[in-house]
């Protein structure tokens, strides 16, 4: 049964925003008291959070589809819908988030580090929020925006100070068991260790973590065996320790050739592993032949510049010196690392000529409009409501889309699509001076809501409306 998983594909879906409500306040002797439809609630986000108590991605291997809750729709009486709850997904420290193409989206290191994998949709406005001096009785509300969807790959890279690398059955699991309180599975056959084991070592005032990485074999950097999965857990370790078997029974192996093979695999894998600080541990010197072989190869290894320790994990020989030497090497590696800078907020203002959308004529003659605002407005429009469609047309005209279509050469009856190919709204373009004005006249007005006003007030209101109409025409007019 699988108990450790370090790579999964996760399908996340944020909650959708709740729809706004179109409602009119009614009470005794006042049947038309004005719009009182509430706004829809926001959809919940999907958030990945580093949790030190989580050590595997096993839960997401069994259930890879995760979805946050959606916002509730608004109600009459100016009651807004309840927001959807964020879905918090705990992940191990050292989790790398990638898209399906292998691009890194986030590298989560450190307790509490978060990443929003999918954003919840915003709630739609109710007709109370849409009302204004010109639109006193909106007969429509905006729909909620669908939540974001994303397919991501979670890849766990062990976070440790020291990595023990070497052939299978070189004694790495035994070594970590005596240096720390870790209790890995130990047996005298290849590939006993199938998952990385972590242990905490205290040497004087220095505390560091040590990882027992499953054994490597020739061709591991090209994916032979489980090499790539094993080498992934070495990437974050600051210090590498070659654990060499001086008592191997295989006639074609010896400590020097084992070291050369592992060094070549580290170099082929890349990521700077061949440049990390390293030392050599000659294990199993409690065996007479092993002690003799260790004494024979030690001068050659030291001549190569390695710091060499001869030990026996089983007999607890040479462990104290090794632990303090590792502590010193870890301290040097920590001091050499650049200090983390305080979090900076980067502000990237939009260009002064950025209209917020683009209009492109495609090969088939279709004009495609792309932009965050127009695409969101389309998703929020109830196309079964003529007044809502007219409101969308006015918003698009005020944004300057009609002027841009004219400039791009669009003519009456040309096809226009708003949004990407897989989810676009397509219509035949009918240019207007005030979008939708000939269809609905003055949308949202109902004189039954009007109280008697003095003649002077009515004249001022009419003049203000004329000024506003002139301004909208000026914004629209491309000439």
Secondary structure, 3 states (H helix, E strand, C coil): CCCCCCEEEEEEECCCCCCCCCCECCECCECCCCECCCCCCCCCCEEEEECCCCCCCHHHHHCCEEECCCCCCCECCCECCCCCCCEEEEECCCEEEEECCCCEEEEECCCCCEEEEECCCCCCCCHHHHCCCCCCCCCCCCCCCCCCEEEEEEEECCCCCEEEECCCCCCHHHHHHHHCCCCCCCCCCCCCCCCCEEEEEEECCEEEEEEECCCCCCCHHHCCCCHHHHHHCCCCCCEEEEEEECCCCCCCCCHHHHHHHHHHHHHHHCCCHHHCEEEEEEECCCCHHHHHHHHHHHHHHHHCCCCEEECECCCCECHHHHHHHHHHHHHHHHHHCCCCCCCCCCCCCCCCCCCCCEEEECCCCCEEEECHHHHHHHHCCCCCCHHHHHHHHHHHHHHCHHHHHHHCCCCCCCEEEECCHHHCEEEECCCCCCCCHHHHCCCCCCHHHCCCCCHHHHHHHHHHHHHHHHHHHHHHCCC
